[in-house]
């Protein structure tokens, strides 16, 4: 299980006799491999505290709390349990003059795995298309999404551009839009993942002509820490006779 070790300094403590940190990093980062990553932070007087109240961004120079103790750095460790994390924290030199806060990462078992998230988002897109719900559809995308359509269709950069493109597409159709996933393959990753799909779109154009089109969709997803969102999307029209399946 992963733990964050918050290295808490004390500006009233005498650090002249503190042991160097490098041997601790060598022991747990190189020899045992428990330390995954870590870094020092600059002093609190370089901090900027940001709050938003009633839509107004309030910026204050300095830390969010006035205290003699401050977070001087952090380390991420992967341990069998809390006791091992505490043991490693107790060996950190700063523990002798300051404090080490040991905090477990949010239980990954409570979070969606990549493939589950991708299939949930795909279901959201299908329902949003059927209901012509622009808000529900764009909620699946990151604010800085990059989306590319078939040849001749202008690329969209950012959620506002994607929203406009969805609204314009719905305006060419009347009634529900039926989105059927013919083939979906997910490539799970750590923090990001990709999927490739063949999607059939059916509906009725405002001119009365039927829409029945199969498109290939390649999608990149990002884990924000709270949910998965679409960060990159590329829609293309398969060549005649192709299915998009591997080996075809």
C-alpha positions as CSV (number, residue, x, y, z in Angstrom):
1,X,0.0,0.0,0.0
2,X,1.2,3.5,-0.8
3,X,1.8,6.1,1.9
4,X,2.7,9.8,1.8
5,X,5.4,10.8,4.3
6,X,5.0,14.5,4.9
7,X,8.4,15.8,6.2
8,X,7.5,18.5,8.7
9,X,10.2,20.9,9.7
10,X,10.3,23.2,12.7
11,X,11.8,26.6,12.2
12,X,12.7,26.9,15.9
13,X,14.7,23.6,15.9
14,X,18.5,23.4,15.6
15,X,19.2,21.3,12.6
16,X,23.0,21.6,12.9
17,X,23.3,18.1,14.4
18,X,20.8,16.4,12.1
19,X,22.1,13.4,10.1
20,X,22.2,13.8,6.3
21,X,19.1,12.6,4.4
22,X,21.1,10.9,1.6
23,X,21.8,7.6,3.4
24,X,18.0,7.3,4.3
25,X,17.2,7.8,0.6
26,X,19.9,5.3,-0.4
27,X,18.6,2.7,2.0
28,X,14.9,2.9,1.2
29,X,15.0,4.2,-2.3
30,X,17.7,2.0,-3.8
31,X,18.4,-0.9,-1.5
32,X,14.9,-1.9,-0.4
33,X,12.9,-0.1,-3.1
34,X,10.2,1.1,-0.7
35,X,10.7,4.8,-1.5
36,X,9.1,5.5,-4.9
37,X,9.6,9.2,-5.1
38,X,10.2,12.3,-3.0
39,X,11.4,15.9,-3.1
40,X,12.2,18.9,-0.9
41,X,10.0,21.9,-0.9
42,X,11.1,25.6,-0.6
43,X,10.4,27.4,2.6
44,X,6.8,28.5,3.5
45,X,7.5,32.2,2.7
46,X,7.6,31.2,-1.0
47,X,4.2,29.6,-0.8
48,X,1.0,31.1,-2.3
49,X,-2.4,30.2,-0.8
50,X,-5.4,30.2,-3.2
51,X,-9.0,30.3,-2.1
52,X,-12.2,30.8,-4.1
53,X,-15.1,32.6,-2.4
54,X,-18.3,33.5,-4.3
55,X,-16.5,32.9,-7.6
56,X,-13.6,35.3,-6.7
57,X,-10.1,33.9,-6.6
58,X,-8.3,35.1,-3.4
59,X,-4.6,34.8,-3.5
60,X,-2.5,35.2,-0.3
61,X,1.3,35.1,-0.2
62,X,2.6,32.7,2.4
63,X,1.3,29.3,3.8
64,X,-2.3,28.7,4.6
65,X,-1.7,28.5,8.3
66,X,0.7,30.4,10.6
67,X,2.7,27.8,12.5
68,X,6.3,27.1,13.4
69,X,6.0,23.7,11.8
70,X,5.8,23.4,8.1
71,X,5.9,20.8,5.3
72,X,9.5,20.8,4.1
73,X,9.2,17.9,1.7
74,X,7.5,14.6,1.0
75,X,8.3,11.0,0.2
76,X,6.0,8.3,-1.3
77,X,6.6,4.8,-0.1
78,X,5.1,1.5,-0.9
79,X,4.8,-0.7,2.2
80,X,3.1,-3.9,3.3
81,X,1.2,-1.9,5.9
82,X,1.1,1.1,8.3
83,X,3.7,-0.3,10.7
84,X,6.3,-0.6,8.0
85,X,5.6,2.9,6.9
86,X,5.9,4.2,10.4
87,X,9.2,2.4,10.8
88,X,10.6,3.9,7.6
89,X,9.4,7.4,8.7
90,X,11.0,7.0,12.1
91,X,14.4,6.4,10.4
92,X,14.1,9.7,8.5
93,X,16.6,12.3,10.0
94,X,14.0,15.1,10.2
95,X,12.0,12.9,12.6
96,X,14.7,13.8,15.2
97,X,14.1,17.5,15.1
98,X,10.7,17.9,13.5
99,X,7.9,15.4,12.6
100,X,6.9,12.9,10.0
101,X,3.2,12.7,9.1
102,X,2.3,9.2,7.6
103,X,-0.8,9.2,5.6
104,X,-2.1,6.4,3.4
105,X,-3.2,7.0,-0.2
106,X,-6.9,6.8,-0.8
107,X,-7.9,3.2,-1.0
108,X,-7.5,2.2,-4.7
109,X,-10.1,-0.5,-4.1
110,X,-12.6,2.3,-3.8
111,X,-11.6,3.8,-7.1
112,X,-12.6,2.6,-10.6
113,X,-10.0,0.6,-12.5
114,X,-9.1,2.0,-15.9
115,X,-11.2,-0.5,-18.0
116,X,-14.3,-0.1,-15.8
117,X,-14.0,3.7,-16.1
118,X,-13.7,3.5,-19.9
119,X,-16.8,1.3,-20.2
120,X,-18.7,3.6,-17.9
121,X,-17.8,6.7,-19.9
122,X,-18.7,4.9,-23.1
123,X,-22.1,4.1,-21.7
124,X,-22.5,7.8,-20.7
125,X,-21.7,8.9,-24.2
126,X,-24.3,6.4,-25.6
127,X,-27.0,7.6,-23.2
128,X,-26.1,11.3,-23.8
129,X,-26.4,10.8,-27.6
130,X,-29.8,9.1,-27.3
131,X,-31.1,11.9,-25.1
132,X,-29.3,14.7,-27.0
133,X,-27.8,15.8,-23.7
134,X,-24.9,18.1,-24.4
135,X,-24.1,18.7,-20.7
136,X,-23.9,15.0,-20.0
137,X,-21.8,14.3,-23.1
138,X,-19.2,17.1,-22.5
139,X,-19.0,16.1,-18.8
140,X,-17.0,13.1,-20.0
141,X,-14.2,15.3,-21.3
142,X,-11.2,17.1,-19.8
143,X,-11.2,20.9,-19.8
144,X,-8.1,20.8,-22.0
145,X,-9.3,18.0,-24.3
146,X,-7.9,17.7,-27.8
147,X,-10.4,16.2,-30.3
148,X,-9.9,15.4,-33.9
149,X,-12.7,14.5,-36.4
150,X,-12.6,12.9,-39.8
151,X,-10.7,14.5,-42.6
152,X,-12.1,17.9,-43.4
153,X,-13.5,18.4,-39.9
154,X,-11.7,21.1,-37.9
155,X,-10.0,19.9,-34.7
156,X,-11.3,21.1,-31.4
157,X,-9.0,22.2,-28.6
158,X,-10.6,22.6,-25.2
159,X,-14.0,21.8,-23.8
160,X,-15.7,24.9,-25.2
161,X,-14.8,23.9,-28.7
162,X,-15.9,20.3,-28.2
163,X,-19.2,21.6,-26.7
164,X,-19.8,23.8,-29.8
165,X,-19.0,20.9,-32.1
166,X,-21.5,18.6,-30.3
167,X,-24.2,21.3,-30.4
168,X,-23.7,21.9,-34.1
169,X,-23.8,18.1,-34.8
170,X,-27.1,17.7,-32.8
171,X,-28.5,20.6,-34.8
172,X,-28.2,18.6,-38.0
173,X,-30.2,15.8,-36.6
174,X,-33.8,15.3,-35.3
175,X,-34.9,12.9,-32.6
176,X,-32.7,10.5,-30.6
177,X,-29.2,9.5,-31.9
178,X,-28.6,5.8,-31.6
179,X,-24.9,5.0,-30.7
180,X,-24.0,1.3,-30.9
181,X,-20.5,0.1,-30.0
182,X,-19.6,-2.7,-32.4
183,X,-16.1,-3.3,-31.1
184,X,-14.3,-1.8,-28.0
185,X,-10.8,-2.7,-27.0
186,X,-9.2,-1.1,-23.9
187,X,-5.5,-0.7,-23.2
188,X,-5.3,0.0,-19.4
189,X,-2.4,2.0,-18.1
190,X,-1.2,3.7,-14.9
191,X,-2.7,7.2,-14.7
192,X,-3.8,7.1,-18.4
193,X,-5.3,4.6,-20.7
194,X,-6.4,4.2,-24.3
195,X,-9.3,2.6,-26.1
196,X,-10.1,1.8,-29.7
197,X,-13.7,1.3,-30.9
198,X,-15.9,0.9,-33.9
199,X,-19.1,2.9,-33.3
200,X,-22.3,2.9,-35.4
201,X,-24.3,6.1,-35.4
202,X,-27.9,6.0,-36.5
203,X,-30.5,8.7,-36.6
204,X,-32.5,11.1,-38.8
205,X,-31.1,14.2,-40.4
206,X,-33.2,17.4,-40.3
207,X,-33.6,17.0,-44.1
208,X,-35.3,13.7,-43.5
209,X,-32.5,11.6,-44.8
210,X,-31.3,8.7,-42.6
211,X,-27.9,8.8,-40.8
212,X,-26.2,5.4,-40.6
213,X,-22.5,5.6,-40.3
214,X,-19.7,3.6,-38.7
215,X,-16.7,5.5,-37.3
216,X,-13.5,4.4,-35.7
217,X,-12.8,6.2,-32.4
218,X,-9.4,6.2,-30.7
219,X,-9.5,7.7,-27.2
220,X,-7.0,8.6,-24.6
221,X,-8.2,8.9,-21.0
222,X,-6.6,10.7,-18.0
223,X,-7.0,9.8,-14.3
224,X,-7.5,13.1,-12.5
225,X,-7.4,11.4,-9.1
226,X,-11.2,11.8,-8.7
227,X,-12.4,10.4,-11.9
228,X,-11.4,9.4,-15.4
229,X,-12.0,11.9,-18.3
230,X,-11.3,11.9,-22.1
231,X,-8.2,13.9,-22.8
232,X,-7.7,13.0,-26.4
233,X,-10.2,11.7,-29.1
234,X,-9.7,10.9,-32.7
235,X,-12.7,10.0,-34.9
236,X,-12.1,8.6,-38.4
237,X,-14.1,6.9,-41.1
238,X,-12.9,3.3,-41.8
239,X,-12.1,2.4,-45.4
240,X,-14.7,0.4,-47.2
241,X,-14.6,-3.3,-46.3
242,X,-12.6,-2.8,-43.1
243,X,-13.9,-3.8,-39.6
244,X,-11.2,-2.2,-37.4
245,X,-10.6,-5.5,-35.7
246,X,-7.0,-6.6,-35.2
247,X,-5.7,-8.8,-38.0
248,X,-8.3,-7.5,-40.5
